[in-house]
Amino acid sequence: MQLSPLFIILSVCHGSVFGFSETAPQINLGEIPPIGQPYQIVRVIEYIVPYPYQRSPKISARTSSVNNKELNSLEIIPADIETLLTDGQATTEAPKPVKHFVMRILYENRVICSGALISSRLVLTSAHCFPRTLHQHPSRLYKLQASRSRIYSVANLITGTIEDMALLLLRAPLEDPFVQPIDLCDSPLRRNDNVTMYMSQQHLRFLRTKLIPNRNCKSSYVQDENAFITPTMLCALNSNRLVDCQTAKGDVLLHQDRVCGVDIYGQHCSDGGVNGELYADVFKARTQLMHLIERYAN
């Protein structure tokens, strides 16, 4: 009985499960499959293999590659997993600094959304993070947080300019090597394009997935009377496990190292369903965003 889970783990590490080549459904650690049934474990595997171990294909939160990923084998990856991996050699060298662009948006010191730094002064997020009557919520009550010690003041909120998107204007240009802007999407996305979904509701993680037709998002948002699906939106496939759906308003969608979507409403998942996540299409708003970046440069 003790050898069965170990045999499953070793099989996954070598890229096959019990010698079968067909698609293997995912199970959680501790579940024992029926005799003769192939299964695949994709979660927790990085915590089972002893550290340090040989690094296989490069894992990067900004990389959109999902080679050999099956539709029902979406893997949630911790955003700091790079720090757990080496080239197979133990080292005492300090880790290379990682440049960040993700910001947490604070209102009265409470996290309400996330956003992405797109210039030295502008953070892009969802318009649904803010009330329609902004005069009751002055910009001085908002802060932007890149880390525990990196908290920045907001000079103004820019809403109503771009559909489903909003921007926060930093009081001063950000000059910090730790926090760097991310580029905007420079080409339109199409169905089945590989994308990386950021998740910040709890600990920052990301999900390698793909775009699906907008109609697939209708079932995920059918119970939300405030959610509308328009041609200026993208629909990305989220996990089919509710516990893994950890997106929040303002979380970004990356493609080829560029921000191409902004999460509009946050997750609307259900267990076992084909869960879609709605994003505002950054490419379709690129011209307006570039004008704003130029306007508020330095």
C-alpha positions in Angstrom: 0.0 0.0 0.0 2.9 2.4 0.7 4.5 1.7 -2.6 1.5 2.8 -4.7 1.7 6.5 -4.1 5.5 6.4 -4.5 5.2 4.6 -7.9 2.7 7.2 -9.1 5.1 10.1 -8.2 8.1 8.5 -9.9 6.0 7.8 -13.0 5.0 11.5 -13.3 8.6 12.6 -12.9 9.6 10.6 -16.0 6.8 12.0 -18.1 4.5 8.9 -18.2 2.0 7.2 -16.0 2.1 3.4 -15.8 3.4 3.2 -19.3 0.2 4.6 -20.9 0.5 7.4 -23.5 -3.2 8.6 -23.4 -4.3 11.5 -21.4 -4.3 10.9 -17.7 -6.8 12.6 -15.4 -5.6 14.5 -12.4 -6.0 13.3 -8.8 -5.0 14.6 -5.5 -2.2 13.0 -3.4 -3.7 10.3 -1.2 -6.2 9.0 -3.7 -5.6 5.5 -5.1 -6.8 4.9 -8.6 -8.6 1.7 -9.6 -6.5 -1.1 -10.9 -5.3 -0.5 -14.5 -6.4 3.1 -14.6 -3.7 5.7 -15.5 -3.5 8.8 -13.3 -1.3 11.9 -13.2 -0.3 14.1 -10.3 0.6 17.7 -11.3 0.2 19.6 -8.0 2.5 19.4 -5.0 5.1 17.6 -7.1 7.7 20.4 -6.7 7.4 20.0 -2.9 7.9 16.2 -3.0 11.1 16.1 -5.0 14.1 16.8 -2.8 15.8 20.2 -3.2 18.0 20.9 -5.1 17.0 19.0 -8.2 17.7 19.2 -11.9 15.8 22.0 -13.5 13.8 20.8 -16.5 12.1 23.3 -18.8 12.4 26.8 -17.5 9.5 28.0 -15.4 8.7 31.7 -15.6 5.7 33.6 -14.6 6.0 35.7 -17.7 6.3 32.8 -20.1 3.2 31.7 -21.9 4.4 28.3 -23.1 2.2 25.4 -22.2 3.9 22.7 -24.1 2.3 19.3 -23.8 -0.3 20.6 -21.3 -3.6 18.8 -21.5 -6.8 20.7 -21.2 -7.8 19.2 -17.9 -4.3 19.2 -16.3 -4.0 22.9 -15.5 -1.2 23.5 -13.0 -1.2 26.2 -10.4 2.4 27.4 -9.9 3.7 29.5 -7.0 5.0 32.8 -8.4 8.3 32.4 -6.4 9.0 28.9 -7.6 12.0 30.2 -9.5 13.8 30.6 -6.2 13.3 26.9 -5.5 15.0 25.8 -8.7 18.7 25.5 -9.5 20.8 24.1 -12.3 21.3 20.9 -10.2 24.2 22.4 -8.3 24.2 23.6 -4.7 25.2 27.2 -4.4 25.8 29.8 -1.8 25.4 32.7 -4.2 22.6 35.2 -3.5 19.6 34.8 -5.8 19.4 37.2 -8.7 17.0 40.1 -8.1 13.5 39.6 -9.6 11.8 42.6 -11.2 8.2 43.0 -10.2 5.3 44.9 -11.9 2.4 43.6 -9.8 0.9 46.1 -7.4 -1.6 45.6 -4.6 -4.2 48.4 -4.4 -4.9 49.5 -0.8 -7.9 51.5 0.4 -7.6 52.7 3.9 -4.7 50.2 4.3 -6.9 47.2 3.2 -6.2 45.3 -0.1 -9.1 45.7 -2.5 -7.5 44.8 -5.9 -4.3 44.2 -7.8 -2.8 46.1 -10.8 0.1 46.2 -13.1 2.7 49.0 -13.4 2.7 50.0 -17.1 4.9 53.2 -16.8 6.8 55.0 -14.1 3.6 56.7 -12.9 0.6 54.6 -14.0 -0.8 51.4 -12.6 -3.5 49.6 -14.7 -6.4 47.8 -13.0 -10.1 47.0 -13.2 -12.6 49.9 -13.2 -14.8 47.7 -11.0 -12.3 48.1 -8.1 -13.8 51.6 -7.5 -17.2 53.0 -6.7 -19.0 55.1 -9.3 -19.0 58.1 -7.0 -15.3 58.7 -6.5 -15.8 62.0 -4.6 -16.8 59.9 -1.6 -13.5 58.1 -1.9 -10.7 60.6 -2.4 -7.4 59.4 -4.0 -5.4 60.2 -0.8 -7.1 57.2 0.8 -5.5 54.8 -1.8 -2.0 53.4 -1.7 0.0 51.1 -4.0 2.0 48.3 -2.5 4.8 46.4 -4.3 6.1 44.7 -1.1 5.9 45.1 2.6 8.3 48.0 2.6 7.4 49.4 -0.7 4.2 51.5 -0.4 3.5 54.4 -2.7 1.1 57.4 -2.6 -1.6 57.9 -5.2 -2.1 61.3 -6.8 -5.2 60.6 -8.8 -7.6 57.9 -10.1 -8.3 57.8 -13.8 -11.7 56.2 -14.5 -14.3 56.4 -17.2 -11.7 56.8 -20.0 -11.4 53.2 -21.0 -14.1 50.6 -20.8 -13.7 48.3 -17.7 -10.2 49.7 -17.0 -8.9 52.2 -14.6 -5.5 53.7 -13.8 -3.9 55.0 -10.6 -1.5 57.9 -11.0 1.5 57.7 -8.7 2.3 60.9 -6.9 5.9 60.7 -8.1 7.7 58.8 -10.9 8.7 55.3 -9.6 12.5 54.8 -9.6 13.1 51.5 -8.1 15.1 48.7 -9.7 12.9 46.2 -7.8 9.7 47.4 -9.5 9.7 47.7 -13.3 6.9 48.5 -15.8 5.6 45.7 -18.0 5.0 46.3 -21.7 1.5 46.5 -23.2 0.2 43.8 -25.6 1.3 44.6 -29.2 -0.9 42.2 -31.2 -4.5 40.9 -30.9 -5.0 37.6 -29.1 -7.0 34.8 -30.7 -8.8 31.8 -29.5 -6.5 29.0 -28.2 -3.6 31.4 -27.7 -1.4 30.4 -24.7 -1.6 32.9 -21.9 -0.5 33.2 -18.2 -3.1 34.0 -15.7 -1.9 35.8 -12.5 -3.7 35.1 -9.3 -3.3 37.4 -6.3 -6.4 36.7 -4.1 -4.2 34.9 -1.5 -0.5 34.2 -2.3 0.6 35.3 -5.7 0.5 32.4 -8.1 0.0 31.9 -11.8 -1.7 29.5 -14.2 -0.7 28.6 -17.7 -3.8 28.3 -19.8 -5.3 29.4 -23.0 -8.1 31.7 -24.4 -11.5 30.2 -25.1 -14.6 31.6 -26.8 -16.3 34.4 -24.9 -19.6 32.4 -24.9 -17.9 29.9 -22.5 -17.7 32.7 -19.9 -21.5 33.1 -20.0 -22.0 30.1 -17.8 -19.5 31.2 -15.3 -21.1 34.7 -14.9 -24.7 33.8 -15.4 -25.6 34.4 -11.8 -23.9 37.8 -11.7 -26.4 40.4 -12.9 -23.7 43.1 -12.9 -21.4 41.2 -15.3 -21.7 41.8 -19.0 -19.7 40.2 -21.8 -18.7 42.5 -24.7 -16.4 42.3 -27.8 -13.8 44.3 -25.8 -13.3 41.3 -23.4 -11.2 38.1 -23.5 -12.2 34.8 -21.9 -9.5 32.6 -20.4 -9.8 29.1 -19.2 -9.5 28.9 -15.4 -9.1 25.8 -13.2 -12.0 23.4 -12.8 -11.3 23.3 -9.1 -13.0 26.1 -7.0 -10.1 26.0 -4.5 -7.6 26.8 -7.2 -9.6 29.8 -8.6 -7.8 32.6 -6.8 -8.0 35.5 -9.2 -9.0 39.0 -8.0 -10.1 42.1 -9.8 -7.2 43.8 -11.5 -5.1 40.6 -11.9 -3.3 40.5 -15.3 -3.2 38.1 -18.2 0.1 37.8 -19.9 1.1 36.7 -23.4 4.7 36.7 -24.7 5.9 38.7 -21.7 3.3 41.5 -22.2 0.1 42.4 -20.3 -2.8 41.6 -22.6 -5.7 41.5 -20.2 -7.0 42.9 -16.9 -9.3 40.8 -14.8 -12.6 42.7 -14.7 -14.8 41.0 -12.0 -12.6 38.4 -10.3 -13.2 34.7 -10.2 -16.7 33.1 -10.8 -15.7 29.5 -10.5 -17.6 26.3 -9.6 -16.2 22.8 -9.0 -16.1 20.6 -12.1 -17.2 23.2 -14.5 -15.6 24.8 -17.6 -14.7 28.0 -15.8 -14.0 31.1 -17.8 -12.4 34.3 -16.5 -13.3 37.6 -18.1 -10.5 40.1 -19.0 -10.6 43.6 -20.5 -8.6 43.4 -23.8 -5.5 45.6 -23.4 -4.6 45.5 -27.1 -7.9 47.1 -28.1 -7.2 49.9 -25.6 -3.5 50.2 -26.5 -3.8 53.5 -28.3 -5.6 55.2 -25.4 -3.2 53.7 -22.9 -0.2 54.8 -24.8 -1.6 58.4 -25.0 -2.0 58.3 -21.2 1.5 57.0 -20.7 2.9 59.8 -22.8 0.8 62.4 -21.0 1.9 61.4 -17.5 5.5 60.6 -18.4 7.7 62.1 -15.6 
